[in-house]
Each structure stands twice: as structure tokens, then as C-alpha cells.
């Protein structure tokens, strides 16, 4: 039987008990990735998704960061328990967010759709939630959701987009432009090449390639909302690094950037949570060996 680890259950119960009298909609936010290492941007994007969900009337029971199994096909990936420790170093005492070790304890890589199914089963098995409707949402950039529409790129896309909510964080300042018409049948119109999202409206792209039932499950968080909430981080780092704007920060801050700077002994302060920075330098020799190209 699928169950949340006790440390996740405790946070969900606490957040539920604080809001159960409000008769509100509930949602659990999930961010999947390697987090190799987690960056300050990962944290801010989850916080932005939480704030936006709240503007839509949701109570966010928890935001979950789920590191992928090390068999996931990405170069220089460190063992799962190390990446879980990265996340846990700053999430352990955070009441609204948590790391989940489910994926890294499986025999192999778990497809995102099956991970979300696992979360849905865990919700069903929490007695305190049995009379409540709790939605499950995947968090990612709009480029992630666009990549799902590339031929032979993702598996179980129709199931994922029809059964679960998605919060897509718009990282490209393109004016909203609706598609010609939403597809009324149940077939996704896949593409061979993903367009440059700095030139093409993600709204129009998704409208023109997804059935209405799936498109309606994707909530796009507008660029203006993202910029407003990412600006505090930008103000912290813009003088330390070469980020030219909040949008540039969103598109350029990455785990790859952190690894490259770490390997070349350049500062990484504020690019990762302080606790992650401490963990990296405490295990400096081991990680530099793992992250050598």
C-alpha cells in the first residue's frame, strides 16, 4: 500500500488541520528532477507555484521535491541518497515543502506519470483526507510542458495531462496569444521540433496541439507574476553574477551552472540554498570527482 513517509505525512496533517475549517480546495505540488544540486531557482519556482495556486483559491498541503533515480539518463548524476541529502539539508524544517525519497529507492527510473499516480494513492490512504478532494499538480517551466509534445520524447503524456493538474511557469516574456482553436478530439498533435518559446507564445502552442480536456488542466503562471516574485532573488545575485534581468536569471540559473562554477572553484553563494552550499563544500573532494566531465 502506497503511503507517504512519516515526515511528509506530518507536514500535510499540520497544514490540513490549520485550514480544514475554511472549506477550500486542496492541492499537492510536485516538482520532479535530478536536483544535481538543487538551486535557489528550484526553491523560488516552487514558492511561486504555491503563491499562484493560493490566488486560485487552493490550500497547498505540501510542495514535494522528488529527485529522480540515478539510472535516469543524465550525465554526471550523483547517487540518489546524496541528492536527497542536498534537498533535505534545507527542507527538513520547512513546514510547506519536503523532499521525497520514493523515486531514489526504486529499482530503476520512475516515469513522471507513475510518480504522480503514487502520490495520488498516498493521498487516498491518508484517513484524515478521506472526505476531502485533493488535486495533484506537476510543477515545471513552460519549456518542460512543450517538450511533452515532441514526438517520441515522453511516455504517458495523455494520461498525465488528463488525470493531473499542471502548473507551468512561463519563463519567456511573450504576449498572451490564444490559439486558432482548441482541439476538440482526444488526440495530441505531436511535433517533430519544439518551437523557440522566446519567439512563439506558449499559450498558442499548447492551444493548437492539445485537446481541450488536457489543455484545461495546464495552468500557466504568467511571466509578470513570475518576475514580481523572482525579483528579490535577482536583487541578491545580480551584482555577484552576470545575470542581466530577472528573465535572464530564470533561464540561466541551473544545476549545470552551479556544477561548473563549483568544479572551477568559483563562488556559488546564493545560487544554491545556504545549507546546500555548506553540504557541497563539506563534501568538496567527493563531489568534484563525481562532477568531472
C-alpha positions as CSV (number, residue, x, y, z in Angstrom):
1,X,0.0,0.0,0.0
2,X,1.4,3.4,-1.0
3,X,1.9,5.7,1.9
4,X,3.8,9.0,2.4
5,X,6.9,8.8,4.6
6,X,6.1,9.9,8.2
7,X,8.0,13.2,7.7
8,X,5.7,14.2,4.8
9,X,2.5,13.0,6.5
10,X,3.3,15.1,9.5
11,X,3.6,18.3,7.4
12,X,0.4,17.5,5.4
13,X,-1.6,16.9,8.6
14,X,-0.3,20.1,10.2
15,X,-1.2,22.2,7.1
16,X,-4.6,20.4,6.7
17,X,-5.6,21.0,10.4
18,X,-4.7,24.7,10.1
19,X,-7.1,25.1,7.1
20,X,-9.8,22.4,7.4
21,X,-12.3,24.9,8.7
22,X,-12.0,27.0,5.6
23,X,-13.8,24.5,3.2
24,X,-11.2,25.3,0.5
25,X,-9.8,23.3,-2.4
26,X,-6.7,21.3,-1.6
27,X,-3.7,20.6,-3.8
28,X,-0.3,19.0,-3.6
29,X,2.5,20.4,-5.8
30,X,5.2,18.1,-7.1
31,X,8.5,19.0,-8.7
32,X,10.5,16.2,-10.3
33,X,14.1,16.4,-11.5
34,X,17.6,15.4,-10.7
35,X,18.4,18.3,-8.4
36,X,22.1,17.8,-9.0
37,X,22.4,20.0,-7.0
38,X,19.1,21.9,-6.2
39,X,19.4,25.6,-6.9
40,X,17.9,28.7,-5.4
41,X,15.8,28.8,-8.6
42,X,14.2,25.4,-7.9
43,X,13.1,26.7,-4.5
44,X,11.8,30.0,-5.8
45,X,9.8,28.3,-8.6
46,X,8.1,26.1,-6.1
47,X,7.3,29.1,-3.9
48,X,5.9,30.9,-6.9
49,X,3.7,28.0,-7.9
50,X,2.4,27.8,-4.3
51,X,1.6,31.6,-4.3
52,X,-0.2,31.3,-7.6
53,X,-2.2,28.3,-6.5
54,X,-3.3,30.3,-3.5
55,X,-4.5,33.1,-5.7
56,X,-6.8,30.5,-7.4
57,X,-8.3,29.5,-4.1
58,X,-6.2,26.4,-3.3
59,X,-4.7,25.4,0.0
60,X,-1.4,23.9,-0.7
61,X,-1.0,20.9,1.6
62,X,2.7,20.5,0.6
63,X,5.2,21.1,-2.1
64,X,7.2,18.0,-2.9
65,X,10.7,17.8,-4.5
66,X,11.3,14.3,-5.9
67,X,14.8,13.5,-7.0
68,X,15.0,11.1,-9.9
69,X,16.6,7.7,-9.7
70,X,20.3,7.7,-10.6
71,X,19.5,5.4,-13.6
72,X,17.9,8.5,-15.2
73,X,19.8,9.3,-18.4
74,X,21.6,12.4,-17.4
75,X,25.4,12.9,-17.3
76,X,27.3,13.4,-14.0
77,X,24.4,12.4,-11.9
78,X,25.3,11.7,-8.2
79,X,23.7,8.9,-6.2
80,X,20.2,9.4,-5.1
81,X,20.9,9.4,-1.4
82,X,23.3,12.3,-1.9
83,X,20.8,14.4,-3.9
84,X,18.1,13.6,-1.3
85,X,20.6,14.9,1.4
86,X,21.0,18.0,-0.7
87,X,17.3,18.7,-0.6
88,X,16.8,17.6,3.0
89,X,19.5,19.9,4.2
90,X,17.2,22.9,3.7
91,X,13.7,21.3,3.5
92,X,13.8,19.3,6.7
93,X,12.5,22.1,8.9
94,X,10.5,23.8,6.1
95,X,6.7,23.5,7.0
96,X,5.3,23.8,3.5
97,X,7.8,21.8,1.4
98,X,9.6,18.4,1.6
99,X,11.9,16.1,-0.3
100,X,10.6,12.6,-1.1
101,X,12.9,9.6,-1.4
102,X,10.3,7.4,-3.2
103,X,12.0,7.5,-6.7
104,X,15.5,7.0,-5.5
105,X,14.5,3.9,-3.5
106,X,13.0,2.1,-6.6
107,X,14.9,-0.4,-8.7
108,X,15.0,2.0,-11.7
109,X,13.8,5.3,-13.0
110,X,10.1,6.1,-12.4
111,X,8.2,7.8,-15.1
112,X,6.6,11.1,-14.0
113,X,3.1,9.8,-14.6
114,X,3.7,6.8,-12.3
115,X,5.2,9.0,-9.7
116,X,2.1,11.3,-9.7
117,X,-0.1,8.1,-9.5
118,X,1.9,7.1,-6.5
119,X,1.2,10.4,-4.8
120,X,-2.5,10.1,-5.6
121,X,-2.5,6.7,-4.0
122,X,-0.7,8.0,-0.9
123,X,-3.4,10.7,-0.6
124,X,-6.2,8.1,-0.8
125,X,-4.5,6.2,2.0
126,X,-4.4,9.1,4.4
127,X,-7.5,8.8,6.6
128,X,-7.5,12.5,7.5
129,X,-8.0,13.4,3.8
130,X,-10.7,10.8,3.0
131,X,-13.6,13.3,2.9
132,X,-11.5,16.0,1.1
133,X,-10.8,16.4,-2.6
134,X,-7.1,16.8,-3.1
135,X,-5.7,17.6,-6.6
136,X,-2.1,16.6,-7.6
137,X,-0.1,19.0,-9.8
138,X,3.2,18.8,-11.6
139,X,5.3,21.9,-11.5
140,X,7.7,22.9,-14.3
141,X,8.7,25.5,-16.8
142,X,6.6,26.0,-19.9
143,X,9.5,24.5,-21.9
144,X,9.0,21.2,-19.9
145,X,5.4,21.0,-21.0
146,X,6.2,22.0,-24.6
147,X,8.8,19.1,-24.6
148,X,6.0,16.6,-23.9
149,X,4.6,17.3,-27.3
150,X,7.7,16.3,-29.2
151,X,7.4,13.0,-31.0
152,X,8.9,10.0,-29.1
153,X,10.0,12.3,-26.2
154,X,7.7,11.4,-23.3
155,X,5.6,8.4,-22.4
156,X,2.1,8.5,-21.0
157,X,1.6,12.2,-21.9
158,X,-2.2,11.9,-22.5
159,X,-2.7,10.1,-19.2
160,X,-0.6,12.6,-17.2
161,X,-2.2,15.7,-18.7
162,X,-5.7,14.4,-18.5
163,X,-5.5,12.9,-14.9
164,X,-3.4,15.6,-13.2
165,X,-3.1,19.3,-12.9
166,X,0.0,21.1,-14.1
167,X,1.4,24.5,-13.2
168,X,3.6,25.8,-16.0
169,X,5.9,28.6,-15.1
170,X,6.2,31.0,-18.0
171,X,9.8,31.9,-18.4
172,X,9.5,33.8,-21.7
173,X,8.0,37.4,-21.9
174,X,5.8,36.8,-25.0
175,X,2.4,38.4,-25.0
176,X,-0.5,36.1,-24.5
177,X,-1.9,34.9,-27.8
178,X,-4.6,32.3,-28.0
179,X,-4.5,29.5,-30.5
180,X,-6.7,29.4,-33.6
181,X,-8.9,26.8,-32.0
182,X,-8.7,24.2,-29.2
183,X,-8.6,20.6,-30.4
184,X,-11.9,19.0,-29.5
185,X,-10.9,15.4,-30.0
186,X,-8.8,13.3,-27.6
187,X,-5.6,13.1,-29.8
188,X,-2.5,15.1,-29.1
189,X,-1.0,16.8,-32.2
190,X,2.7,16.0,-31.7
191,X,5.5,18.0,-33.4
192,X,8.9,17.0,-34.7
193,X,10.6,20.2,-33.4
194,X,9.7,22.3,-30.4
195,X,9.5,25.9,-31.4
196,X,11.7,28.6,-29.8
197,X,9.5,29.7,-26.9
198,X,11.2,33.1,-26.8
199,X,9.5,33.7,-30.2
200,X,6.3,31.7,-30.1
201,X,3.5,32.1,-27.5
202,X,3.3,29.1,-25.3
203,X,-0.4,29.7,-24.9
204,X,-0.9,29.4,-28.7
205,X,1.4,26.4,-29.0
206,X,-0.4,24.4,-26.3
207,X,-3.9,25.5,-27.6
208,X,-3.1,24.3,-31.1
209,X,-1.6,20.9,-30.1
210,X,-3.5,19.7,-27.1
211,X,-7.1,18.5,-26.7
212,X,-9.2,21.0,-24.7
213,X,-9.7,18.5,-21.9
214,X,-5.9,18.3,-21.4
215,X,-5.1,22.0,-22.1
216,X,-7.6,23.0,-19.4
217,X,-5.6,21.1,-16.9
218,X,-2.5,23.2,-17.5
219,X,-2.4,26.4,-15.5
220,X,0.2,28.8,-17.0
221,X,1.7,31.2,-14.4
222,X,2.1,34.5,-16.2
223,X,5.6,36.0,-16.7
224,X,4.5,39.2,-14.9
225,X,3.6,37.2,-11.8
226,X,6.9,35.2,-12.0
227,X,9.0,38.3,-12.4
228,X,7.3,40.1,-9.5
229,X,8.2,37.2,-7.2
230,X,11.6,36.4,-8.5
231,X,12.9,39.9,-8.3
232,X,14.1,39.6,-4.6
233,X,16.4,36.7,-5.7
234,X,17.6,38.7,-8.7
235,X,18.5,41.7,-6.5
236,X,20.6,39.4,-4.3
237,X,22.6,37.9,-7.1
238,X,22.7,40.4,-10.0
239,X,25.8,42.2,-8.7
240,X,27.6,39.0,-7.9
241,X,27.0,37.3,-11.2
242,X,26.3,38.3,-14.8
243,X,22.5,38.0,-14.9
244,X,21.2,40.9,-16.9
245,X,17.5,40.7,-15.9
246,X,15.0,38.6,-13.8
247,X,14.1,36.7,-17.0
248,X,17.8,36.0,-17.7
249,X,18.2,34.7,-14.2
250,X,15.2,32.3,-14.6
251,X,16.5,30.9,-17.9
252,X,20.3,30.8,-17.0
253,X,20.4,29.7,-13.3
254,X,20.8,25.9,-13.4
255,X,22.4,22.9,-11.7
256,X,24.8,22.8,-14.6
257,X,25.9,26.4,-13.9
258,X,26.4,25.6,-10.2
259,X,28.4,22.4,-11.0
260,X,30.7,24.2,-13.5
261,X,31.4,27.0,-11.1
262,X,31.9,24.6,-8.2
263,X,34.4,22.5,-10.2
264,X,36.4,25.6,-11.2
265,X,36.4,26.9,-7.6
266,X,34.3,29.9,-8.4
267,X,31.8,31.3,-5.9
268,X,28.3,29.7,-5.8
269,X,26.9,31.8,-3.0
270,X,23.1,32.4,-3.3
271,X,22.9,30.2,-6.4
272,X,22.0,27.4,-4.1
273,X,20.4,27.5,-0.6
274,X,23.0,28.2,2.1
275,X,22.6,24.7,3.6
276,X,23.3,23.1,0.2
277,X,26.4,25.3,-0.2
278,X,27.6,24.1,3.2
279,X,27.0,20.5,2.2
280,X,28.8,20.9,-1.1
281,X,31.9,22.3,0.5
282,X,31.9,19.8,3.3
283,X,32.0,17.0,0.6
284,X,34.1,19.0,-1.9
285,X,36.6,16.4,-3.0
286,X,33.9,13.7,-3.4
287,X,31.6,15.9,-5.5
288,X,34.3,17.4,-7.7
289,X,35.3,13.8,-8.5
290,X,31.7,12.9,-9.4
291,X,31.2,16.1,-11.4
292,X,34.3,15.9,-13.5
293,X,33.4,15.8,-17.2
